[in-house]
Amino acid sequence: MTLNPDILSLDAEKVEKLRRDFPILARTVHGVPLVYLDNAATTQKPLAVIDALDRYYREYNSNIHRGVHTLSEEATDAYESARRRIARFINASEKEIVFTRNATEAINVVAYTWGRANLRPGDEVLITEMEHHANIVPWQILQEQVGFTLRYVPITEAGTLDLSNLDTLLTEKTKLFSFVHVSNVLGTVNPVDQLIAAARAVGACVLIDASQSVPHMPVDVKALDADFLVFSGHKMCGPTGIGVLYGKRELLEAMPPFMGGGDMIREVKMSGSRWNTIPYKFEAGTPAIAEGIGLGAAVDYLSEVGLDWIWQQEHALAAYAYAQMAQLEGVRILGPGPEERAGLVAFTLDGVHPHDISAILDQDGIAIRAGHHCAQPIHTHYDIAASARASFYLYNTKEEVDKLTAAIEKAVDVFGF
Ligand SMILES: Cc1ncc(COP(=O)(O)O)c(C=O)c1O
């Protein structure tokens, strides 16, 4: 993936056109136009997705897989067609796409099924210091139950992974190397190919937390050769309540089920049960039908806009924001420079709490995030409790970045140092 820090590459005309697809962007907050820069938390939804949800409930709302009536068949077709399109989006087979509630649940599925079946005392699981809590806590919980060792790749002061001791951290004891593709705080784009090759060399399984990459750049699971990869629908123009666990077919087939119930079985007798084929073995109970269909509409939308274009656009926007914000007195930006960064900028402001920054910006209609962004170890590393974060998506503009920097300057004036 080539990085393009050239602000001149921003395609303002296309962005203006895309913005019209998102009804919420027309609203005002405190009497001024909304500037939505909280996309790493969740993104806005285009009409194509809103309409897909609306159509499902108005025209063919029905339970799937087990009905033999027209509505149920239409709903099943739409849901399974969405699965096929999502599979194509990341170059997987539809059998390898397990629908979950979100990325968090997808990681928990791997921990509770693959982890329980494969991890023993004496084994090691390697994660990194820059993980979201979703890729830390499930392993800590399992560690208590199973007794393996959990190790962390540290981060450098610059906010990249410190790989200088990788060969002592990643050994034949390591059964799983699980890491974030793009950090939701530092914006760091990790060298996935290098990390996967290192894991392969010691025979470790690989899980990629792609929550902040799949929505923003082309991701090809076959080319990566990842064993597991997870992401959330709501961070990529889709609805909440739907996420994806990609797993290699042979791994999913060998794994025990996650939850028991309807749909995940082939046969139930009072003496015992047999499981359904993948991916249904991991999808107990009535799933999030409308949301699955909505995520299908979201990947169609993103594919039409173009993932390469989205990446270049956001990258240029983040580079511009970085350059503007780095000039402001008292601003400290977390993470690497613009060349190694995805479309987000987390920062602190001397003497001003991130919550106060966010509250001041809100007065100007600007939505950013303040807090630890579910990544406390990163903040501990920098000896801070929290940070403010502006994160971009395909509909953000250079003018919105200008409003952001002007509002930060205002916060400096109000709170001083
Ligand atoms: C890198 C990363 N991983 C995991 C998650 C968890 O996503 P969800 O809350 O949708 O499960 C997030 C959400 O912010 C994230 O940024």
The ligand as a Tripos MOL2 file, in Angstrom:
@<TRIPOS>MOLECULE
LIG
   16    16     1     0     0
SMALL
NO_CHARGES

@<TRIPOS>ATOM
      1 C1         -8.9120   -1.6030   16.6410 C.3       1 LIG1
      2 C2        -10.2650   -1.9580   17.1970 C.ar      1 LIG1
      3 N1        -10.5080   -3.2130   17.5560 N.ar      1 LIG1
      4 C3        -11.7000   -3.5920   18.0570 C.ar      1 LIG1
      5 C4        -12.7050   -2.6740   18.2180 C.ar      1 LIG1
      6 C5        -14.0080   -3.1370   18.7860 C.3       1 LIG1
      7 O1        -15.0500   -2.9080   17.8970 O.3       1 LIG1
      8 P1        -16.5390   -3.2480   18.3690 P.3       1 LIG1
      9 O2        -16.7880   -2.4060   19.5730 O.co2     1 LIG1
     10 O3        -17.3730   -2.8580   17.1920 O.co2     1 LIG1
     11 O4        -16.5740   -4.6830   18.6600 O.co2     1 LIG1
     12 C6        -12.4970   -1.3360   17.8720 C.ar      1 LIG1
     13 C7        -13.5250   -0.3110   18.1160 C.2       1 LIG1
     14 O5        -13.2390    0.8410   18.3100 O.2       1 LIG1
     15 C8        -11.2370   -0.9740   17.3330 C.ar      1 LIG1
     16 O6        -10.9770    0.2840   16.9800 O.3       1 LIG1
@<TRIPOS>BOND
     1     1     2 1
     2     2     3 ar
     3     2    15 ar
     4     3     4 ar
     5     4     5 ar
     6     5     6 1
     7     5    12 ar
     8     6     7 1
     9     7     8 1
    10     8     9 2
    11     8    10 1
    12     8    11 1
    13    12    13 1
    14    12    15 ar
    15    13    14 2
    16    15    16 1
@<TRIPOS>SUBSTRUCTURE
     1 LIG1         1 GROUP 0 **** ****
